[in-house]
Amino acid sequence: MRLLKQFLAVAAVAFAGRAGMGAVQGNAPLTLVLGVATAVLLLVVYAWSVRWSERRAPVEVALKGAAPAVGRGLLIGAGMFAAVIVNIALLGGYRIDGQGSVTGAVALFGFMAAAVVTEELIFRGILFRIIEERTGTWVALTLTGLLFGLSHLFNEHASLWGAVAIAIEAGGMLAAAYAATRTLWVPIGLHFGWNFAAAGVFSAEVSGNGTAQGLLNGVTSGPVLLTGGEFGPEASPYAVLFGVLLTIAFMWLARRRGNLVPFRRGARPGFRPGADATLPR
């Protein structure tokens, strides 16, 4: 029931925010303001729903240490996408053809802020965290990773391979980032860093959503296997490779910190990953 209560609360705010941004589509400043406001409200509502349904402090979104945690995530996410696009470019699959659109990047910032916070709260803050208590870290990572990939099948230009790639490189990696740090700020920063670097800077497709042009006028061409085609670089083998490497690194860190929940029926007695696990160091 607490999963349902938290999900409905977050989904209601996300739906309202998306509707508002859709109503002002084409107005970059308003999209930015509404997107950031939606992201902030989502976090407030999530924290409230956790207090209400679990009778505990929502330490996974505690403000203490939030800024440096988000910053670390941003660097990892942006660096990961830069590594992917550079490797694609070296093989002739991407080139920069002049300046893009500043207003497009501004609008994308707001849109991405709301979308990223929504997805992290639902998939990592609610689904992964609660499933992990019952099944253990590895099972929760696998199940929520698959769900995250499948949710992208509804996007434009979606394909089965694109969904599988998202499940591996993002669903698994972001859950592992939460397991390693026991804070949602790192996966939020990582997710936003990847998405904004892709669309807001390099003007690449993000999950086939038909994203607007960013700061650079990027041109993608060449084999779909290399570039990801219309779905975007997230369907590139490079993205999958770097995502897997980061997942391994985060899970190693989670194991080292004692943050892994063993597989068993029911929760580990007295253990709530969001409340009792080691906080980010």
Phi, psi and omega in degrees: 000323180294327176299314181295316180300313182292319180298314181296322180296313180292318182297323180296316179293318180298318180297315180296318180296318179296320178297318179297316179293327176294327181290332182252021181305132183101344177256099186299312181300318180292323177298319178299311182297312182294322180295313179294319179298320178297317179299316180295314180297323177301315180295320179296315181293321177299312180301317179296316183294327177292315178300318184288316187268339183242353179055049178210165176282134180282073186295340180291345175235027178298143183288332180296122180081004184294314184299309178296328179293315177298318180300317177298317178297317179302315180297318180294313182296313180294320179296321179297315181292321178301319178296320179295311185290328177294317178295322176295317180296322180298334178262012175083016183265355180209141174213156177262124184241058176099189183278148179262230185233120177291317180296324176297319179294322179297314179296320179296326179301312180293315181298314181294323179301312180293316182295316182295313181297320177302308184294321181291321178295318182287309188277322180260314184291325183255295187296304183299313186298315183284320177295322181300323180300329184266328190241344185101166187294313186294318179294317179297320178298316181294312183295312182288330175297316178296317178297320179297318177295315181297327180296339180273358176291343181274354181283159177297143179062022181290154177215163179298319179296319179300319179293319178296317179299316178298318180300318184283306190281331184248308181303313179288316183296316182290324175294321178295324178296321177291318180299323183287326187251339184056036172219145177277349184294322180295308177298327176296312178298317181297313181298314180293318179301317178296307184298315184287324176298319181295304185269314186286335180252303187268359178056039176264157177293143173244106178056032176067024185276359183066045185294152182290169181285140180261207187293330181248147175271087183271140180238122179255134179208170178105188185299138179300324180300328180277312190267341186090354177061219183290340178287332179107173183300345177295341176263010178276143176303332178296318179296318179297316181299309181293325177296318179296317180299318179291324177299315178299316181297316180293320180290326174297317179294320178298318179295317180297325181274358181075028184265000182277133177266124182291156178288127175191166176280122181089167182284154174294130184307127176076006185249122171235110186308321182286343186247322190253346185286166180298132179277165186302140179242000000 
